[in-house]
C-alpha cells in the first residue's frame, strides 16, 4: 500500500483528490491537512465521503507516516510545505499548484507530470512531480501527435472553454491567480513544452479562454494550417495514443456529459481539405483529467502500478 498525505485540502481540486484516493485500492490515506478545517471530520469537509473515512483533518501531518505527499494549497502554502520536506529524500511529492511548471534546464529537479508526454520519465526514479496546468495539459494533448511528427509549422489559434469548477466564485484559481494572469502563464507553459517536443517550433500561439456554463468542462479547440490529409492525420493520432489508457479519438461531436466524472480525454479531428485548415478538439473533466486524475496517474506510474488503477471512474452518462 502507498501511504499518502494530502496537504492543503481547502479547494475543490483537493477535495476531488481526496475522493479519488479514498477509493484507490492501493492507497492508504494517512492524513489530510487544512488551514480552515482543523479538527473536523474529513467526511464533513469533503462531500460524498460519509461512511468512507473516519479521518480527522489536521494542521500538519506526520511526515514519518507517508511515502507520498500531494501538495494542493496555494503557491505560498506549497513553498512552506516544501521547506518542511527538505532533506526528506525518501518521501515522494506531487505538486498540484503549478509552482514548478516553468522550470528550465536539461535535467530539472521537478518532472513534468503529463504521462502522455513523458511516461518513461515518470516510471524511472522520479521523486518530485509537478502537475501540468489544466489549459496547458489539454492543449498539449491536442497538439502532441503533431509536434512529435514535426507538423506544427503554422500559427496556432486555441480557444478554451473552462468550467467554473476550476475557479473560485470570485474567478480566482486555487493558485491565487486571476484568470487573465493564469492564461498568460498557461500559454508560456504550453510554448515551453511544445518546444521540448518539436525543437523547431517557432510559431505564434493565440490563446483565448472563456468561462463555460458546464461546471466541470475543459474543452480546447485548436486550428492551424496542415498539409497532411485527414486520413493520415487520424492514423497519426491513433498511433500516438494507442498504448495510452485515457485518450481516445472519436468521430462524433463531444459533449461534457461524455467525460464528466471520468479521467478520459476525447479528441476529434476535422480537416478541411480545400482550405488546408485542421481543427482538433479535446474535451475532458477539468477537475479529473485536467488536474487530479493526472496527479493520480503520475502516482501510479511512480509506484509501478497499472495506469488505470483507481481511475476507472464511472461517468455521468447524461
Phi and psi in degrees as a GROMACS rama.xvg file:
@    title "Ramachandran Plot"
@    xaxis  label "Phi"
@    yaxis  label "Psi"
@TYPE xy
-88.8947  120.571  UNK-2
-89.0662  120.486  UNK-3
-124.752  143.05  UNK-4
-120.047  146.988  UNK-5
-119.346  119.433  UNK-6
-104.919  126.676  UNK-7
92.5503  47.2428  UNK-8
-82.9664  64.9877  UNK-9
-125.768  17.8567  UNK-10
-149.473  171.863  UNK-11
-64.8522  -37.0179  UNK-12
-66.2214  -37.0267  UNK-13
-66.5425  -41.4101  UNK-14
-64.75  -39.6099  UNK-15
-64.4215  -40.4352  UNK-16
-60.9905  -45.2777  UNK-17
-60.2812  -42.0006  UNK-18
-60.799  -41.7829  UNK-19
-67.631  -44.1244  UNK-20
-67.3798  -38.0718  UNK-21
-59.7353  -31.8042  UNK-22
-100.455  6.68489  UNK-23
-80.5221  124.378  UNK-24
-68.8973  -16.3487  UNK-25
-112.32  16.4118  UNK-26
-119.603  135.67  UNK-27
-111.998  109.507  UNK-28
-77.564  109.482  UNK-29
-85.5481  -39.1938  UNK-30
-159.411  156.585  UNK-31
-131.984  127.642  UNK-32
-110.406  155.534  UNK-33
-158.078  150.279  UNK-34
-81.4974  -31.8939  UNK-35
-98.7521  -17.0683  UNK-36
-123.678  24.467  UNK-37
-59.2463  133.046  UNK-38
88.125  -5.43311  UNK-39
-91.0615  153.846  UNK-40
-67.9664  141.021  UNK-41
-60.8065  -36.6351  UNK-42
-73.888  -7.60391  UNK-43
-94.5567  -12.9851  UNK-44
-96.5007  -38.8635  UNK-45
-106.95  112.026  UNK-46
-58.5295  140.779  UNK-47
93.5709  -0.0160706  UNK-48
-100.756  4.07179  UNK-49
-58.3643  125.796  UNK-50
87.5919  -5.86338  UNK-51
-106.775  -17.7339  UNK-52
-153.882  139.485  UNK-53
-107.708  9.9882  UNK-54
-64.5266  149.334  UNK-55
-106.035  141.51  UNK-56
-73.4215  135.623  UNK-57
-117.317  166.026  UNK-58
-75.4286  -38.9685  UNK-59
-155.93  128.854  UNK-60
-81.2251  157.94  UNK-61
-76.3749  118.633  UNK-62
-70.7772  -24.7452  UNK-63
-68.0758  -12.8875  UNK-64
-91.7353  -6.33033  UNK-65
-127.436  154.439  UNK-66
-96.3499  -23.0657  UNK-67
-148.199  138.696  UNK-68
-120.979  128.924  UNK-69
-93.1457  128.091  UNK-70
-101.294  114.358  UNK-71
-117.136  -2.56803  UNK-72
-80.9785  -168.598  UNK-73
-68.953  169.683  UNK-74
-65.5906  -35.4806  UNK-75
-64.2506  -41.3407  UNK-76
-65.8617  -41.0562  UNK-77
-61.2741  -40.771  UNK-78
-59.8726  -42.564  UNK-79
-69.6884  -36.0414  UNK-80
-67.225  -38.9217  UNK-81
-64.8207  -33.4312  UNK-82
-62.4812  -36.8894  UNK-83
-69.9299  -27.2682  UNK-84
-86.98  -5.2961  UNK-85
-57.1668  131.417  UNK-86
84.9222  -5.77554  UNK-87
-91.6079  71.3992  UNK-88
-72.6669  -8.64343  UNK-89
-92.0133  -5.37438  UNK-90
-100.827  124.773  UNK-91
-81.0226  151.356  UNK-92
-134.173  133.227  UNK-93
-121.523  118.328  UNK-94
-102.433  120.946  UNK-95
-95.614  2.4367  UNK-96
-85.4569  -13.3302  UNK-97
79.2535  8.90783  UNK-98
-60.2755  -27.4252  UNK-99
-115.634  14.8494  UNK-100
-77.0262  -11.0841  UNK-101
-114.536  18.8772  UNK-102
-66.3283  136.166  UNK-103
-97.5605  176.241  UNK-104
109.06  156.314  UNK-105
-70.9017  -34.8442  UNK-106
-129.721  70.4056  UNK-107
-63.4358  149.43  UNK-108
-63.5144  -41.0166  UNK-109
-91.0354  133.738  UNK-110
-98.0622  136.102  UNK-111
-73.2332  123.063  UNK-112
-90.0654  32.3144  UNK-113
-91.8741  101.898  UNK-114
-61.0968  -34.6219  UNK-115
-69.0349  -14.1137  UNK-116
-97.6403  -38.506  UNK-117
-149.577  63.547  UNK-118
-62.1311  -40.9306  UNK-119
-60.7117  -37.7655  UNK-120
-62.8413  -40.3243  UNK-121
-72.3297  -25.768  UNK-122
-77.2643  -33.5374  UNK-123
-103.866  105.601  UNK-124
52.9638  41.3559  UNK-125
-98.9689  130.732  UNK-126
-115.272  -31.7267  UNK-127
-117.932  119.251  UNK-128
-124.992  134.987  UNK-129
-108.903  128.705  UNK-130
-81.7985  130.223  UNK-131
-58.5913  151.001  UNK-132
-64.2839  148.23  UNK-133
-59.6594  -45.5464  UNK-134
-67.1292  -44.0907  UNK-135
-62.5828  -42.4475  UNK-136
-63.3511  -47.949  UNK-137
-63.2989  -40.1304  UNK-138
-66.0967  -38.8765  UNK-139
-65.2962  -39.9391  UNK-140
-61.6325  -33.98  UNK-141
-66.7884  -38.1422  UNK-142
-105.236  -15.2711  UNK-143
-55.6899  -46.8257  UNK-144
-60.0453  -32.8676  UNK-145
-72.7447  -44.4071  UNK-146
-63.6135  -42.6216  UNK-147
-64.3445  -24.2278  UNK-148
-103.629  16.3442  UNK-149
58.146  39.2163  UNK-150
-108.008  6.43098  UNK-151
-91.4366  88.2525  UNK-152
-129.238  22.1408  UNK-153
-145.288  161.033  UNK-154
-55.9906  145.204  UNK-155
-107.812  135.067  UNK-156
-115.272  120.447  UNK-157
-121.287  128.411  UNK-158
-119.305  130.259  UNK-159
-118.984  131.162  UNK-160
-105.223  116.908  UNK-161
-112.972  122.685  UNK-162
-67.8916  152.907  UNK-163
-65.7366  -19.05  UNK-164
-65.5966  -16.3649  UNK-165
-81.5865  -7.46904  UNK-166
-130.66  159.489  UNK-167
-76.8941  168.229  UNK-168
-56.6959  -23.7855  UNK-169
-88.456  3.10848  UNK-170
82.1762  21.9615  UNK-171
-104.119  140.503  UNK-172
-75.0347  162.394  UNK-173
-59.1856  -18.6061  UNK-174
-84.4405  0.694491  UNK-175
83.9681  19.3682  UNK-176
-108.204  149.588  UNK-177
-71.6639  159.639  UNK-178
-61.9364  -34.8359  UNK-179
-67.3736  -46.8699  UNK-180
-65.1889  -38.487  UNK-181
-64.8251  -39.0761  UNK-182
-61.5428  -42.1341  UNK-183
-60.9469  -44.5686  UNK-184
-66.3723  -39.6014  UNK-185
-63.4564  -37.6394  UNK-186
-63.4326  -41.8099  UNK-187
-62.8689  -42.4265  UNK-188
-63.1228  -42.7843  UNK-189
-62.7025  -47.6776  UNK-190
-60.5919  -44.0912  UNK-191
-58.9362  -43.316  UNK-192
-79.3094  -29.1034  UNK-193
-63.7129  -38.7678  UNK-194
-69.3288  -26.5862  UNK-195
-68.6125  -32.4634  UNK-196
-87.5447  -35.2618  UNK-197
-133.83  94.152  UNK-198
-61.8032  -21.289  UNK-199
-83.7508  -2.99671  UNK-200
-65.8014  125.067  UNK-201
-145.154  30.3045  UNK-202
-92.0395  159.076  UNK-203
-75.8813  151.997  UNK-204
-126.03  116.094  UNK-205
-99.9245  112.004  UNK-206
-116.866  121.558  UNK-207
-122.416  136.949  UNK-208
-124.826  129.177  UNK-209
-119.814  144.021  UNK-210
-82.7684  125.27  UNK-211
-91.7581  157.261  UNK-212
-70.672  -36.3578  UNK-213
-67.3369  120.482  UNK-214
-61.2691  -39.8003  UNK-215
-107.236  11.2195  UNK-216
-76.4714  140.026  UNK-217
-135.918  110.518  UNK-218
-127.365  130.846  UNK-219
-121.724  127.897  UNK-220
-117.474  120.216  UNK-221
-110.633  136.745  UNK-222
-127.908  139.32  UNK-223
-164.244  163.818  UNK-224
-80.53  139.673  UNK-225
-150.956  128.754  UNK-226
-84.9377  -2.82088  UNK-227
-88.084  139.471  UNK-228
-71.2148  160.174  UNK-229
-60.9046  -38.5079  UNK-230
-65.9148  -41.3218  UNK-231
-68.3934  -37.0763  UNK-232
-61.8846  -42.2408  UNK-233
-58.948  -42.1473  UNK-234
-64.1246  -39.5635  UNK-235
-62.1016  -43.1347  UNK-236
-67.2169  -43.7022  UNK-237
-64.4939  -39.1713  UNK-238
-65.881  -41.1726  UNK-239
-64.4646  -42.9932  UNK-240
-97.6605  8.68333  UNK-241
-58.9288  -39.588  UNK-242
-103.097  16.8904  UNK-243
-101.319  150.493  UNK-244
-97.4069  -9.61776  UNK-245
-128.002  -1.30984  UNK-246
-113.964  128.748  UNK-247
-133.745  140.274  UNK-248
-94.9107  127.669  UNK-249
-127.588  160.536  UNK-250
-101.342  -22.3639  UNK-251
-87.2714  162.081  UNK-252
-59.1177  145.342  UNK-253
-107.085  131.239  UNK-254
-111.276  162.885  UNK-255
-60.6497  -36.2775  UNK-256
-63.8384  -22.6274  UNK-257
-72.8006  -14.852  UNK-258
-127.843  -14.528  UNK-259
-59.498  134.965  UNK-260
66.5948  24.1297  UNK-261
-128.791  169.621  UNK-262
-101.042  24.1896  UNK-263
-90.4549  148.47  UNK-264
-119.853  120.987  UNK-265
-103.654  132.93  UNK-266
-122.816  135.312  UNK-267
-124.78  137.851  UNK-268
-113.131  138.458  UNK-269
-135.663  120.204  UNK-270
-115.332  122.324  UNK-271
-89.688  102.035  UNK-272
-66.2451  -26.9397  UNK-273
-70.4845  -48.1598  UNK-274
-88.8388  -18.6503  UNK-275
79.5831  9.55555  UNK-276
-86.6202  127.547  UNK-277
-103.215  130.676  UNK-278
-116.606  123.525  UNK-279
-123.87  127.004  UNK-280
-119.97  133.083  UNK-281
-120.54  137.192  UNK-282
-130.37  136.088  UNK-283
-154.897  172.941  UNK-284
-83.2511  123.438  UNK-285
-66.686  -29.5518  UNK-286
-84.0947  -31.1122  UNK-287
-92.2448  -86.5366  UNK-288
-58.9764  -27.8424  UNK-289
-77.6556  -7.18014  UNK-290
-163.273  -76.6457  UNK-291
-65.0376  -44.5152  UNK-292
-61.1967  -38.6947  UNK-293
-64.1709  -38.9347  UNK-294
-65.6068  -45.1796  UNK-295
-69.4942  -36.0335  UNK-296
-56.4754  -46.3935  UNK-297
-62.3321  -41.6092  UNK-298
-58.6464  -45.5872  UNK-299
-56.3161  -44.4199  UNK-300
-66.9269  -41.6705  UNK-301
-60.8817  -33.4421  UNK-302
-105.906  15.9989  UNK-303
73.8544  22.8797  UNK-304
-92.0773  161.297  UNK-305
-63.791  144.306  UNK-306
-58.5394  -31.6639  UNK-307
-87.1748  -6.24657  UNK-308
-60.1899  125.705  UNK-309
77.7769  -0.749663  UNK-310
-123.301  8.93149  UNK-311
-82.1432  71.3027  UNK-312
-90.1265  146.357  UNK-313
-86.7078  127.403  UNK-314
-78.3285  171.824  UNK-315
-72.8972  -38.9557  UNK-316
75.6182  3.33425  UNK-317
